[in-house]
C-alpha cells in the first residue's frame, strides 16, 4: 500500500510538472491555441506511456485533461464537457491511439476553448435571454445567405426522419418515437398553414417529452451549455416569444430571406428556452416548420443538429442561416442528380 501510494504521488508530481510547463492564460486563448494544443498532446502521451493503454486508461486520460483545464481556470463542469466532446469515445481499452488521433483530440480540445469558459465567481450569470433579444435586433438578417431558387424543395429521402432514427434512436428508442410523432404533427400543421406560436410548440412538445398533458412553460431560470448560459424569467415570456415567432412568415416586415427567418425562429426557441426539457428538439422542429410552411423539406440536417450557437454572438445567427441555405441547395441538387 505504501509503495502504491508513493507511486501515485510521484505520478501526480510528474503530471503537475508537465501542466506547469505551459503557463497558459484563458484570456489569450485565441492567440495561444497552439500552446494549449501542444500541452494537451503531451499530457495524452504521458498517460499512454504511464498506463500502457490498459483497461480503462482513457478514463484516466480524460481525468488528467480535465485537471489540466481546471489548473488554467476553466470552469470544472465546462472542462469535463469539453474533454468529453474532444475524446468523443474514440479512445479504447487495450488499444494505444495513433499519433493522428492524439493530434486530433488535442486540436479539438484547444479549438473548443473560449475566454468565457473561465470558472465563474459567486456573481450570477447574465441573462442570456435578454442578451439574445439585444443581439437579435442587431443581426443584419437581410445579409443572410439565400443562394438557391425560390419555391418548394422535395428531397429524395427524408433527412429529418432518418436523422431522428439514427441519432435519437441510438440514445433512446422512445425518444426517437416521440420526436418522429412530433415531426409528423409539425408537418401536418405546416400543410394547413397553422400560425407558429407557443400553443403550437406545446402540442409538438407533448410528443417530444411523452407527457400525458400539454407541457407547461418553465417558471424558473434555465441553464444550457454546461451552465455557461442562463435564461431568465422575463415578464410576459409567452407573449414575447409569440411576437418573435410571428416574424417568421414571409409576410412579416421587413421582408427577409427564408433562411434568416428559419434561423431566427430556431434561435428564438433555443434562447427563450420555454420548456423545462427538450428545447433543442423543439427548436429543430420550429426551423423545419418555417421551411415546410413554404414547401421545403431537407434530405440532410446534420449541420442543424450537431452545431451549438451562442446567445451573445451575432455572427452565429448568420452562420446558422448559411447552414440552412447549404442544406436547401444540396437537397435541390440531389433531387436532380442523386450521384
C-alpha positions as CSV (number, residue, x, y, z in Angstrom):
1,X,0.0,0.0,0.0
2,X,2.8,2.4,0.9
3,X,4.6,1.6,-2.4
4,X,1.4,2.2,-4.4
5,X,0.8,5.5,-2.6
6,X,4.3,6.6,-3.3
7,X,4.0,5.6,-7.0
8,X,0.7,7.6,-7.2
9,X,2.2,10.6,-5.6
10,X,5.2,10.5,-8.0
11,X,2.9,10.3,-10.9
12,X,0.9,13.3,-9.7
13,X,4.0,15.3,-9.2
14,X,5.2,14.4,-12.7
15,X,1.8,15.5,-14.1
16,X,2.0,18.8,-12.2
17,X,5.4,19.4,-13.8
18,X,4.0,18.8,-17.3
19,X,1.0,21.0,-16.7
20,X,3.1,23.8,-15.2
21,X,5.5,23.6,-18.2
22,X,3.0,25.7,-20.2
23,X,1.8,28.7,-18.2
24,X,-1.4,29.4,-20.0
25,X,-3.9,32.2,-19.8
26,X,-7.5,31.6,-20.8
27,X,-7.9,35.3,-21.6
28,X,-5.5,35.0,-24.5
29,X,-6.6,31.6,-25.7
30,X,-7.5,32.9,-29.2
31,X,-3.8,33.7,-29.8
32,X,-2.3,30.8,-27.9
33,X,-4.3,27.8,-29.2
34,X,-1.1,26.1,-30.4
35,X,0.3,26.1,-26.9
36,X,-2.9,24.7,-25.4
37,X,-2.9,22.0,-28.2
38,X,0.8,21.1,-27.5
39,X,0.2,20.9,-23.8
40,X,-2.9,18.6,-24.2
41,X,-1.0,16.4,-26.7
42,X,1.9,16.0,-24.3
43,X,-0.4,15.0,-21.4
44,X,-2.2,12.4,-23.6
45,X,1.2,10.9,-24.5
46,X,2.3,10.9,-20.8
47,X,-0.9,9.0,-19.8
48,X,-0.5,6.4,-22.6
49,X,3.1,5.8,-21.6
50,X,2.3,5.6,-17.9
51,X,-0.7,3.3,-18.2
52,X,0.4,1.2,-21.2
53,X,-3.1,1.8,-22.6
54,X,-4.5,-1.0,-20.4
55,X,-8.1,-1.4,-19.2
56,X,-9.8,1.9,-18.7
57,X,-6.8,4.1,-19.4
58,X,-8.9,6.5,-21.4
59,X,-10.9,7.3,-18.3
60,X,-7.8,8.5,-16.5
61,X,-6.7,10.4,-19.6
62,X,-9.9,12.3,-19.5
63,X,-9.4,13.0,-15.9
64,X,-5.9,14.3,-16.5
65,X,-7.0,16.6,-19.3
66,X,-9.8,17.9,-17.0
67,X,-7.2,18.6,-14.3
68,X,-5.1,20.5,-16.9
69,X,-8.0,22.7,-17.9
70,X,-9.0,23.3,-14.3
71,X,-5.5,24.4,-13.5
72,X,-5.7,27.2,-16.0
73,X,-9.1,28.5,-14.8
74,X,-11.5,26.6,-17.0
75,X,-14.7,26.0,-15.0
76,X,-14.8,22.4,-13.8
77,X,-18.1,21.5,-15.4
78,X,-17.1,23.1,-18.7
79,X,-13.7,21.3,-18.6
80,X,-15.4,18.0,-18.2
81,X,-17.8,18.7,-21.1
82,X,-15.1,19.9,-23.4
83,X,-12.8,16.9,-22.7
84,X,-15.7,14.5,-23.3
85,X,-16.5,16.1,-26.6
86,X,-12.9,16.2,-27.7
87,X,-12.3,12.5,-26.9
88,X,-15.7,11.5,-28.2
89,X,-15.4,7.8,-27.2
90,X,-12.5,7.3,-29.7
91,X,-10.0,6.0,-27.1
92,X,-10.4,2.3,-26.3
93,X,-9.0,0.0,-23.6
94,X,-6.0,-2.1,-24.6
95,X,-5.5,0.0,-27.7
96,X,-3.0,2.8,-28.0
97,X,-4.1,5.8,-30.1
98,X,-2.1,6.6,-33.2
99,X,-0.4,10.0,-33.5
100,X,-3.1,11.3,-35.8
101,X,-5.9,10.6,-33.3
102,X,-3.8,12.1,-30.4
103,X,-3.3,15.2,-32.5
104,X,-6.9,15.5,-33.5
105,X,-8.2,15.2,-29.9
106,X,-5.6,17.8,-28.7
107,X,-6.6,20.1,-31.5
108,X,-10.3,19.8,-30.9
109,X,-9.9,20.5,-27.2
110,X,-7.8,23.6,-27.9
111,X,-10.2,24.9,-30.6
112,X,-13.2,24.5,-28.3
113,X,-11.9,26.8,-25.6
114,X,-13.2,30.3,-25.1
115,X,-12.2,33.1,-22.7
116,X,-15.8,32.9,-21.3
117,X,-15.1,29.3,-20.1
118,X,-13.4,30.8,-17.0
119,X,-14.6,29.4,-13.7
120,X,-17.5,31.5,-12.5
121,X,-17.3,33.7,-9.5
122,X,-20.1,33.9,-6.9
123,X,-21.8,36.5,-9.1
124,X,-24.8,35.2,-11.1
125,X,-24.5,34.7,-14.8
126,X,-26.0,37.4,-17.0
127,X,-29.4,36.8,-18.5
128,X,-28.6,35.3,-21.9
129,X,-32.3,35.6,-23.0
130,X,-32.0,39.4,-22.7
131,X,-28.6,39.2,-24.4
132,X,-30.2,37.3,-27.3
133,X,-33.1,39.8,-27.6
134,X,-30.5,42.6,-27.9
135,X,-28.4,40.6,-30.4
136,X,-31.5,39.7,-32.4
137,X,-32.1,43.4,-33.1
138,X,-28.5,44.0,-34.3
139,X,-28.1,41.0,-36.6
140,X,-28.1,42.1,-40.3
141,X,-30.7,39.5,-41.2
142,X,-31.0,40.9,-44.8
143,X,-27.4,39.6,-45.4
144,X,-28.3,36.0,-44.7
145,X,-27.2,33.7,-47.4
146,X,-30.1,32.7,-49.7
147,X,-28.5,31.4,-52.9
148,X,-30.9,28.8,-54.2
149,X,-34.0,29.3,-56.4
150,X,-37.2,30.0,-54.6
151,X,-40.1,27.6,-54.4
152,X,-40.7,24.1,-53.0
153,X,-37.8,21.6,-52.4
154,X,-38.8,18.0,-52.4
155,X,-36.0,15.7,-51.1
156,X,-35.2,12.2,-52.4
157,X,-35.1,11.0,-48.8
158,X,-36.5,12.2,-45.5
159,X,-33.4,13.6,-43.9
160,X,-35.1,14.7,-40.7
161,X,-36.7,11.4,-40.0
162,X,-33.6,9.5,-40.9
163,X,-31.5,11.6,-38.5
164,X,-34.0,11.1,-35.7
165,X,-34.0,7.3,-36.2
166,X,-30.2,7.2,-36.3
167,X,-29.2,9.8,-33.7
168,X,-32.1,9.9,-31.3
169,X,-32.8,6.2,-31.7
170,X,-29.3,5.4,-30.6
171,X,-29.8,7.4,-27.4
172,X,-33.3,6.1,-26.6
173,X,-35.9,4.4,-28.9
174,X,-38.7,6.0,-27.0
175,X,-37.1,9.5,-27.5
176,X,-36.9,8.8,-31.3
177,X,-40.5,7.6,-31.4
178,X,-41.8,10.7,-29.6
179,X,-39.8,13.1,-31.9
180,X,-41.0,11.3,-35.0
181,X,-44.6,11.7,-33.9
182,X,-43.9,15.4,-33.3
183,X,-42.3,15.7,-36.7
184,X,-45.5,14.3,-38.4
185,X,-47.7,16.6,-36.4
186,X,-45.5,19.6,-37.3
187,X,-45.7,18.8,-41.0
188,X,-49.5,18.5,-40.7
189,X,-49.6,21.9,-39.0
190,X,-47.4,23.4,-41.8
191,X,-49.6,21.9,-44.5
192,X,-52.7,23.6,-43.1
193,X,-50.9,26.9,-42.7
194,X,-51.0,27.0,-38.9
195,X,-49.7,30.1,-37.1
196,X,-46.4,29.5,-35.3
197,X,-46.9,30.3,-31.6
198,X,-46.3,28.8,-28.2
199,X,-49.5,26.9,-28.4
200,X,-48.3,25.1,-31.4
201,X,-44.9,24.4,-29.7
202,X,-46.7,22.9,-26.7
203,X,-48.6,20.4,-28.9
204,X,-45.3,19.2,-30.5
205,X,-43.6,19.2,-27.2
206,X,-46.2,16.8,-25.7
207,X,-45.0,14.2,-28.1
208,X,-41.3,15.1,-27.7
209,X,-41.5,14.7,-24.0
210,X,-44.1,11.9,-23.9
211,X,-46.3,13.8,-21.3
212,X,-50.0,13.0,-20.7
213,X,-50.9,16.7,-21.0
214,X,-49.5,19.7,-22.8
215,X,-46.3,20.6,-21.0
216,X,-46.3,23.9,-19.1
217,X,-43.8,26.7,-19.7
218,X,-40.9,26.9,-17.4
219,X,-41.2,29.0,-14.2
220,X,-37.6,29.1,-13.1
221,X,-34.3,30.3,-14.8
222,X,-32.8,27.7,-17.1
223,X,-29.3,26.8,-18.0
224,X,-27.5,25.3,-21.0
225,X,-24.1,24.6,-22.5
226,X,-22.7,23.2,-19.3
227,X,-24.1,26.1,-17.2
228,X,-22.4,28.8,-19.3
229,X,-25.7,30.3,-20.5
230,X,-28.6,31.3,-18.2
231,X,-32.0,32.2,-19.4
232,X,-34.0,34.3,-17.0
233,X,-37.8,34.6,-16.5
234,X,-38.8,37.6,-18.5
235,X,-42.1,39.3,-17.8
236,X,-44.7,38.0,-20.3
237,X,-42.4,35.3,-21.6
238,X,-45.1,33.6,-23.7
239,X,-46.3,36.9,-25.3
240,X,-42.7,37.9,-26.1
241,X,-41.9,34.6,-27.7
242,X,-45.2,34.6,-29.7
243,X,-44.3,38.1,-31.0
244,X,-40.9,36.8,-32.1
245,X,-42.3,33.7,-33.8
246,X,-44.9,35.7,-35.6
247,X,-42.0,37.3,-37.5
248,X,-41.1,34.0,-39.2
249,X,-43.7,34.4,-42.0
250,X,-42.9,35.7,-45.5
251,X,-45.5,38.5,-45.0
252,X,-43.6,39.9,-42.0
253,X,-41.9,43.3,-42.2
254,X,-39.2,43.9,-43.1
255,X,-39.1,41.1,-45.7
256,X,-36.2,38.7,-45.0
257,X,-34.8,35.6,-46.7
258,X,-36.3,32.4,-45.7
259,X,-33.0,31.2,-44.3
260,X,-32.9,34.2,-42.0
261,X,-36.4,33.7,-40.8
262,X,-35.9,30.0,-40.1
263,X,-32.6,30.6,-38.3
264,X,-34.1,33.3,-36.2
265,X,-37.1,31.2,-35.2
266,X,-34.8,28.3,-34.3
267,X,-32.7,30.6,-32.1
268,X,-35.7,32.2,-30.5
269,X,-36.8,28.8,-29.2
270,X,-33.3,28.0,-28.1
271,X,-32.8,31.1,-26.0
272,X,-36.3,31.7,-24.8
273,X,-35.9,28.1,-23.6
274,X,-39.6,27.8,-23.0
275,X,-39.8,24.3,-21.5
276,X,-38.0,22.5,-18.7
277,X,-36.7,19.9,-21.1
278,X,-36.4,19.2,-24.8
279,X,-35.8,22.7,-26.1
280,X,-33.2,21.8,-28.7
281,X,-35.6,19.3,-30.2
282,X,-38.4,21.9,-30.2
283,X,-36.1,24.5,-31.9
284,X,-35.3,21.9,-34.5
285,X,-38.9,21.3,-35.2
286,X,-39.5,25.0,-35.3
287,X,-36.9,25.5,-38.0
288,X,-38.3,22.7,-40.1
289,X,-41.8,24.1,-39.7
290,X,-40.7,27.5,-41.1
291,X,-39.3,25.7,-44.1
292,X,-42.2,23.3,-44.5
293,X,-44.7,26.1,-44.5
294,X,-43.1,27.2,-47.7
295,X,-42.9,23.7,-49.3
296,X,-39.3,22.9,-48.4
297,X,-38.0,19.7,-46.8
298,X,-34.4,18.6,-46.5
299,X,-32.5,15.4,-47.3
300,X,-29.9,16.1,-44.6
301,X,-30.0,18.0,-41.3
302,X,-26.6,17.3,-39.7
303,X,-25.5,21.0,-39.6
304,X,-28.7,21.9,-37.9
305,X,-28.4,19.5,-35.0
306,X,-24.7,19.0,-34.3
307,X,-23.6,22.6,-34.0
308,X,-24.1,24.8,-31.0
309,X,-24.8,28.5,-31.2
310,X,-24.3,31.2,-28.6
311,X,-26.9,33.7,-27.5
312,X,-24.5,36.7,-27.4
313,X,-22.7,36.1,-30.8
314,X,-24.4,37.9,-33.7
315,X,-22.3,36.0,-36.3
316,X,-23.7,32.7,-35.1
317,X,-27.1,33.7,-36.3
318,X,-25.8,34.2,-39.9
319,X,-23.8,31.0,-39.7
320,X,-26.9,29.0,-38.9
321,X,-28.7,30.8,-41.9
322,X,-25.8,29.7,-44.1
323,X,-26.1,26.1,-42.9
324,X,-29.8,26.1,-43.8
325,X,-29.0,27.6,-47.2
326,X,-26.4,24.9,-47.8
327,X,-28.8,22.1,-46.9
328,X,-31.6,23.5,-49.1
329,X,-29.1,23.8,-52.1
330,X,-27.8,20.3,-51.6
331,X,-31.4,18.9,-51.3
332,X,-32.3,20.5,-54.7
333,X,-29.0,19.4,-56.3
334,X,-29.5,15.7,-55.1
335,X,-33.1,15.8,-56.3
336,X,-31.9,16.5,-59.8
337,X,-28.6,14.5,-59.7
338,X,-28.5,11.9,-56.9
339,X,-24.9,11.0,-57.6
